[in-house]
């Protein structure tokens, strides 16, 4: 009697998987029973974000630079995933440096991530006929034009200065979307584009201008809470778990439901957020203002009606999300500040 063929592996690739959002996405995919191949070069990610996953037999980490050619079928550690036979069913492409204070250090790598990195992952999607999702950004819409700006729908064309000091990221994200759409038109692959707005939560890099974690750490230590901009600096903030839920919903949405805004449509004064953190920590820290950083600008608010049609909403209240982030930083303060 012939043996039944074993069940086909559900292999999923996550690039930038050791980063802030990527590590939470890897965890969520493992909970769904997938085999997860996490790819990262630790440019702005860190091994501590995925350390609890390394003993899971359904999780494999490859320290690779997606800007360089690679072939997953050549890695022995992936043998159990039977990639030559079962292929890759889904690709979540999050790999792109997102450092704020060290933005200049990663400019060339950012250019390559938004071109060669895309190319290597899109070619993989063509080879295996994989569904592929691009973690794009709200920067494609350009900076906020005024404080009374309306919500930005996905149909908005946006204005980006392609010769500005931050153009390698802003224009790079726009070009990334162009690459994905062109591959869909030419090769017929199933693409998804998520335009992610400003996100916060545990595992964000410290000391890099990422607002929330630095507010928390400085409030704990009684240091000034530094805002890189004026008193009227406004932003929206979406919790990382909500973003991951949005990415998962987008991947299983009807074909070519793209692009989709993933973010909070609640407008916040940054000084109010900083004061809320100080109050939650019973801190006497004062708010101070410093010159705006090139990579940290005021962005518009997302129109999230398309995401709502997919059954998605940002559910985490700001107070609850801040509490989770505070708890994480307090529990890991020594190792985080040492690293």
C-alpha positions as semicolon CSV with decimal commas, in nm:
position;residue;x (nm);y (nm);z (nm)
1;X;0,000;0,000;0,000
2;X;0,147;0,336;-0,107
3;X;0,229;0,588;0,160
4;X;0,032;0,909;0,161
5;X;0,228;1,220;0,071
6;X;0,308;1,427;0,379
7;X;0,118;1,752;0,413
8;X;0,271;2,036;0,214
9;X;0,475;2,282;0,416
10;X;0,339;2,635;0,452
11;X;0,670;2,821;0,418
12;X;0,675;3,196;0,475
13;X;0,968;3,436;0,435
14;X;0,991;3,751;0,650
15;X;1,269;3,991;0,555
16;X;1,368;4,236;0,827
17;X;1,228;3,973;1,062
18;X;1,461;4,064;1,351
19;X;1,340;4,422;1,344
20;X;1,073;4,592;1,552
21;X;0,762;4,506;1,348
22;X;0,919;4,203;1,180
23;X;0,981;4,014;1,503
24;X;0,619;4,050;1,613
25;X;0,509;3,935;1,266
26;X;0,729;3,623;1,293
27;X;0,567;3,537;1,626
28;X;0,217;3,582;1,485
29;X;0,292;3,357;1,185
30;X;0,435;3,086;1,410
31;X;0,116;3,093;1,617
32;X;-0,071;3,021;1,295
33;X;0,142;2,710;1,239
34;X;0,357;2,834;0,950
35;X;0,722;2,759;0,889
36;X;0,891;3,097;0,919
37;X;1,218;3,187;0,748
38;X;1,341;3,508;0,909
39;X;1,600;3,704;0,710
40;X;1,788;3,999;0,858
41;X;2,137;4,150;0,853
42;X;2,099;4,330;1,189
43;X;2,153;4,674;1,033
44;X;1,873;4,814;1,249
45;X;1,726;4,488;1,388
46;X;1,870;4,285;1,674
47;X;1,900;3,919;1,770
48;X;1,734;3,986;2,108
49;X;1,405;4,047;1,924
50;X;1,395;3,689;1,794
51;X;1,595;3,508;2,063
52;X;1,287;3,334;2,213
53;X;1,204;3,192;1,868
54;X;1,539;3,033;1,786
55;X;1,455;2,702;1,957
56;X;1,129;2,662;1,765
57;X;1,178;2,396;1,489
58;X;0,934;2,585;1,266
59;X;1,151;2,898;1,281
60;X;1,480;2,942;1,097
61;X;1,693;3,255;1,097
62;X;1,931;3,344;0,816
63;X;2,170;3,635;0,860
64;X;2,159;3,768;0,506
65;X;2,168;4,100;0,328
66;X;1,878;4,097;0,082
67;X;2,070;4,344;-0,133
68;X;2,300;4,054;-0,228
69;X;2,187;3,750;-0,434
70;X;2,089;3,441;-0,233
71;X;1,923;3,104;-0,292
72;X;1,720;2,956;-0,008
73;X;1,757;2,606;-0,149
74;X;2,130;2,612;-0,071
75;X;2,086;2,641;0,308
76;X;2,100;2,310;0,493
77;X;1,916;2,449;0,793
78;X;1,609;2,482;0,570
79;X;1,613;2,117;0,458
80;X;1,313;2,023;0,675
81;X;1,106;2,292;0,503
82;X;1,149;2,109;0,166
83;X;1,163;2,431;-0,030
84;X;1,250;2,266;-0,367
85;X;0,922;2,070;-0,342
86;X;0,691;2,289;-0,135
87;X;0,824;2,629;-0,238
88;X;0,749;2,956;-0,059
89;X;0,381;3,041;-0,019
90;X;0,413;3,397;0,115
91;X;0,679;3,667;0,142
92;X;0,655;3,963;0,379
93;X;0,918;4,215;0,268
94;X;1,001;4,449;0,558
95;X;1,378;4,480;0,508
96;X;1,480;4,847;0,487
97;X;1,686;5,052;0,735
98;X;1,469;5,282;0,947
99;X;1,722;5,454;1,171
100;X;1,636;5,817;1,249
101;X;1,946;5,960;1,418
102;X;2,182;5,739;1,211
103;X;1,994;5,793;0,887
104;X;2,300;5,919;0,699
105;X;2,494;5,604;0,789
106;X;2,246;5,385;0,601
107;X;2,174;5,598;0,294
108;X;2,339;5,371;0,036
109;X;2,199;5,059;0,200
110;X;1,856;5,223;0,193
111;X;1,891;5,292;-0,179
112;X;1,986;4,931;-0,242
113;X;1,708;4,795;-0,021
114;X;1,458;4,995;-0,226
115;X;1,593;4,854;-0,552
116;X;1,816;4,545;-0,543
117;X;1,654;4,410;-0,226
118;X;1,313;4,438;-0,389
119;X;1,446;4,275;-0,705
120;X;1,576;3,967;-0,524
121;X;1,251;3,916;-0,332
122;X;1,030;3,979;-0,636
123;X;1,232;3,728;-0,839
124;X;1,178;3,479;-0,556
125;X;0,805;3,545;-0,576
126;X;0,811;3,481;-0,952
127;X;1,009;3,158;-0,906
128;X;0,775;3,010;-0,644
129;X;0,456;3,196;-0,749
130;X;0,445;3,334;-0,397
131;X;0,213;3,600;-0,266
132;X;0,433;3,893;-0,170
133;X;0,361;4,190;0,057
134;X;0,561;4,512;0,064
135;X;0,577;4,697;0,395
136;X;0,570;5,043;0,242
137;X;0,533;5,367;0,435
138;X;0,314;5,670;0,479
139;X;0,610;5,880;0,357
140;X;0,494;5,813;0,000
141;X;0,231;6,084;0,059
142;X;0,489;6,346;0,154
143;X;0,496;6,566;0,462
144;X;0,183;6,704;0,627
145;X;0,083;7,020;0,445
146;X;-0,107;7,190;0,729
147;X;-0,248;7,113;1,072
148;X;-0,603;7,087;0,936
149;X;-0,508;6,838;0,667
150;X;-0,782;6,593;0,572
151;X;-0,737;6,220;0,601
152;X;-0,521;6,079;0,320
153;X;-0,683;5,812;0,100
154;X;-0,477;5,555;-0,090
155;X;-0,562;5,739;-0,414
156;X;-0,362;6,045;-0,302
157;X;-0,055;6,093;-0,523
158;X;0,155;6,277;-0,264
159;X;0,450;6,509;-0,319
160;X;0,805;6,394;-0,243
161;X;1,125;6,589;-0,310
162;X;1,337;6,328;-0,489
163;X;1,657;6,526;-0,426
164;X;1,612;6,593;-0,053
165;X;1,850;6,458;0,215
166;X;1,593;6,185;0,297
167;X;1,495;6,103;-0,061
168;X;1,671;5,765;-0,058
169;X;1,394;5,651;0,176
170;X;1,094;5,863;0,071
171;X;1,139;5,831;-0,304
172;X;1,277;5,482;-0,244
173;X;0,949;5,369;-0,092
174;X;0,760;5,511;-0,390
175;X;0,993;5,331;-0,631
176;X;0,948;5,010;-0,430
177;X;0,575;5,030;-0,489
178;X;0,642;5,088;-0,859
179;X;0,861;4,778;-0,873
180;X;0,596;4,563;-0,706
181;X;0,319;4,688;-0,933
182;X;0,537;4,642;-1,244
183;X;0,613;4,281;-1,147
184;X;0,240;4,224;-1,104
185;X;0,173;4,363;-1,451
186;X;0,455;4,171;-1,621
187;X;0,463;3,842;-1,430
188;X;0,111;3,822;-1,289
189;X;0,228;3,765;-0,931
190;X;-0,001;3,839;-0,637
191;X;0,130;4,153;-0,465
192;X;0,009;4,344;-0,160
193;X;0,123;4,692;-0,053
194;X;0,078;4,810;0,307
195;X;0,139;5,180;0,371
196;X;0,233;5,176;0,738
197;X;0,198;5,491;0,947
198;X;0,397;5,578;1,261
199;X;0,411;5,269;1,482
200;X;0,514;5,220;1,845
201;X;0,550;4,941;2,099
202;X;0,809;4,718;2,268
203;X;1,138;4,639;2,089
204;X;1,176;4,979;1,927
205;X;1,541;5,089;1,907
206;X;1,654;5,318;2,189
207;X;1,851;5,644;2,153
208;X;1,758;5,673;1,784
209;X;1,489;5,940;1,783
210;X;1,200;5,693;1,780
211;X;0,997;5,918;2,011
212;X;0,812;5,683;2,245
213;X;1,096;5,460;2,376
214;X;1,322;5,758;2,437
215;X;1,044;5,947;2,615
216;X;0,993;5,646;2,842
217;X;1,361;5,590;2,919
218;X;1,425;5,958;2,989
219;X;1,112;5,980;3,207
220;X;1,234;5,680;3,410
221;X;1,570;5,852;3,462
222;X;1,426;6,200;3,522
223;X;1,586;6,343;3,210
224;X;1,419;6,592;2,973
225;X;1,174;6,452;2,720
226;X;1,316;6,580;2,393
227;X;1,085;6,661;2,103
228;X;1,260;6,713;1,770
229;X;1,033;6,990;1,642
230;X;0,806;7,261;1,777
231;X;0,525;7,258;2,031
232;X;0,269;7,194;1,756
233;X;0,438;6,876;1,625
234;X;0,152;6,634;1,560
235;X;0,147;6,267;1,473
236;X;-0,066;5,956;1,475
237;X;0,050;5,644;1,660
238;X;-0,055;5,285;1,594
239;X;0,045;4,995;1,819
240;X;0,265;4,724;1,670
241;X;0,016;4,439;1,733
242;X;-0,245;4,628;1,533
243;X;0,000;4,673;1,246
244;X;0,081;4,302;1,241
245;X;-0,291;4,219;1,239
246;X;-0,331;4,456;0,944
247;X;-0,050;4,286;0,750
248;X;-0,197;3,941;0,811
249;X;-0,543;4,054;0,699
250;X;-0,402;4,220;0,389
251;X;-0,216;3,904;0,287
252;X;-0,538;3,697;0,289
253;X;-0,754;3,971;0,134
254;X;-0,900;3,933;-0,216
255;X;-0,643;3,950;-0,495
256;X;-0,494;4,294;-0,567
257;X;-0,652;4,474;-0,271
258;X;-0,370;4,723;-0,273
259;X;-0,234;4,960;-0,155
260;X;-0,384;4,985;0,195
261;X;-0,321;5,237;0,472
262;X;-0,236;5,075;0,806
263;X;-0,234;5,334;1,083
264;X;-0,429;5,530;1,340
265;X;-0,651;5,815;1,227
266;X;-0,632;5,983;1,568
267;X;-0,431;6,307;1,558
268;X;-0,206;6,361;1,860
269;X;0,007;6,647;1,984
270;X;0,346;6,494;2,056
271;X;0,388;6,707;2,369
272;X;0,063;6,558;2,506
273;X;0,195;6,206;2,447
274;X;0,522;6,293;2,622
275;X;0,333;6,443;2,918
276;X;0,111;6,134;2,938
277;X;0,420;5,913;2,963
278;X;0,569;6,135;3,237
279;X;0,241;6,118;3,430
280;X;0,216;5,739;3,396
281;X;0,568;5,709;3,538
282;X;0,518;5,977;3,806
283;X;0,820;6,148;3,655
284;X;0,926;6,509;3,708
285;X;1,088;6,520;3,361
286;X;1,028;6,838;3,163
287;X;0,956;6,859;2,791
288;X;1,222;7,031;2,581
289;X;1,236;7,112;2,210
290;X;1,526;7,051;1,973
291;X;1,578;7,110;1,599
292;X;1,379;6,875;1,380
293;X;1,565;6,572;1,243
294;X;1,559;6,519;0,864
295;X;1,409;6,170;0,898
296;X;1,149;6,271;1,157
297;X;0,875;6,480;1,004
298;X;0,506;6,546;1,057
299;X;0,301;6,310;0,847
300;X;-0,065;6,323;0,752
301;X;-0,343;6,107;0,893
302;X;-0,455;5,791;0,715
303;X;-0,796;5,737;0,566
304;X;-0,849;5,376;0,681
305;X;-1,178;5,296;0,510
306;X;-1,014;5,038;0,280
307;X;-0,853;4,864;0,579
308;X;-1,190;4,866;0,758
309;X;-1,339;4,686;0,459
310;X;-1,086;4,408;0,529
311;X;-1,217;4,383;0,886
312;X;-0,926;4,577;1,036
313;X;-0,927;4,849;1,299
314;X;-0,654;4,979;1,532
315;X;-0,787;4,836;1,858
316;X;-0,515;4,919;2,112
317;X;-0,591;5,229;2,320
318;X;-0,296;5,466;2,348
319;X;-0,287;5,433;2,728
320;X;-0,276;5,051;2,707
321;X;-0,013;5,050;2,434
322;X;0,206;5,292;2,627
323;X;0,168;5,076;2,941
324;X;0,289;4,767;2,751
325;X;0,582;4,961;2,609
326;X;0,671;5,106;2,950
327;X;0,657;4,761;3,110
328;X;0,890;4,620;2,843
329;X;1,147;4,898;2,881
330;X;1,137;4,882;3,260
331;X;1,185;4,503;3,254
332;X;1,472;4,520;3,005
333;X;1,624;4,858;3,091
334;X;1,968;4,731;3,192
335;X;2,028;4,515;2,885
336;X;1,871;4,769;2,650
337;X;2,082;5,060;2,772
338;X;2,396;4,843;2,771
339;X;2,331;4,740;2,409
